Amino acid sequence: MTAHVVVVGDVLLDRDVDGTTTRLVPDGPGAPVLDETSSVERAGGAGLAASFAAASGARVSLVTALADDEAGARLAGLLTGLGIELFPLPVTGGTTVEKIRLRAGGRTLLRLDRGGGATPADPPDAVTDLVAGADAVLVSCYGNGLLRVPGLRHALAGAGGPVVWDPHPRGPIAVPGVALATPNEGELRALTGDDGGGRRLAAATRGAQRLRQHWRASAVAVTLGADGALLSHAAAAPLVLPPPHGLVPPPGADPCGAGDRFAATAAIALADGALTSEAVAAAVTEASRYVAEGGAATRRPRAEPHDVVAHTRAAGGTVVATGGCFDLLHAGHIATLEAARRLGDCLVVCLNSDASVAGLKGPGRPLTPQADRERVLRGLSCVDDVVVFDESTPEAVLSWLRPDVWVKGGDYTGAELPESALVERWGGQTVVVPYLGGRSTTATIAAVRDGGRQLEGAS
């Protein structure tokens, strides 16, 4: 049975604006001018943790506070597009917190933070019941005040499943009895007042023990960056869990989001009945893999689709996109891709990642690894580029790609496409192209397992 994880915490809207800098402002002290080439919006804070949990196949409900403004509406759209069930608390005043990064050449030139000040109300009974019935609860604190709401803290104290508390130095202490707290070293020092002096492991052990006792937590896992994590629990000696061989992040890797990945993985593992040590080991593995594979950069638009899209738009052309798993490429796929390409001047394929395919299709899928599926698609003359996404639906990637035309095969109807309303927001259009009957990956797999039975219409 799919685990139900309730994420509770502060959400924010992350926006990365990428561009080029070729000149300085004429009326300032040498500040560069950024010529925007692309931008991407995604859910940050507890929204990022919820996104990770949803991408792992869990059923995710998110309890948060959302201001009634344009940024809040966009944030809600991004989250629900990932299949996350939203439980927004009523708020008074304030605006949605936004973090806007201006980037060039892979580097952040400037970050603009704005918004905040919203005051959330106590949760309704539905939220209290939701938390009480969860298989696990992940508290993702970003210090914006939500976790200080008395009614919400009361609900968390009565959670039915294990509680994982990912803290922030500006946030409140955890409710008593959490199963696992997951600070990094800097957060641990701020939360305990310990200067971290002495040897690194000794300092982490000392701080974790203090925090566990002060918070009355069952366990504290201190994340150690590229060195994994240290788990302080009932045993006399701490458990040190290094990253698995081959997943040690390279020097200079971007760790942004790794803590959210760590906490989300631990919460899902505990929801599935894992021991705390097993949950932390799984969290180390997934957080290390996330950073080793590019970390936050993998959640930003890739350079190639931006170049293709930017060039097409600069020439006044039409950008077309389609999506799918493309596990075993067959004639039906080719027919859809060729028809899609004829509708515009470039075709970008949104490809489900291995994790996304597994969540959609179940155990044993995909049969073909993500890198191979991407390479095959790039080799087709009708495909101009490919972008891989981790979520169960392509709505997040569509929100930054913003195609003029979004194409699905003829086995879909407009009523079945949740992407249609999203594409219409920027004036795009969703269309259906004829589907070549008798061809599907599922049918191909079934035919092979049935002793090589020939597919209908195939030769």
Buried (B, 14 or more C-beta within 10 A) or exposed (E): EEBBBBBBBBBBBBBBBBBEBEEEEEEEEEEBEBEEBBBBBBBBBBBBBBBBBBBBBBBBBBBBBBBBBEBBEBBBBBBBBBBBBBBBBBBEEBBBBBBBBBBBEEEEBEEEEEBBEBBBEBBEEEBBEBBBEBBBBBBBBBBBBBBEBEBBBBBBBEBBBBBBBBBBEEBBBBBEBBBBBBBBBEBBBBBBEBEBEEEEBEBBBBBBBBBBEEBEBBBBBBBBBBBBBBBBBEEEEBBBBBBEEEBBBEEEBBBBBBBBBBBBBBBBBBBBEBEBBBBBBBBBBBBBBBBBEBBBBBBBBBEBBBBBBBEBBEEEBBBBBBBBBBBBBBEBBBBBBBBBBEBBBBBBBBBBBBBBBBBBBEEEBBBBEBEEBBEBBBEBEBBBBBBBBBBBBBBBBBBBBBBBBBBBBBEBEEEEBEBBEBBEEEEBBBBBBEBBEEBBBEBBBEBEEEEEEEBEEEE
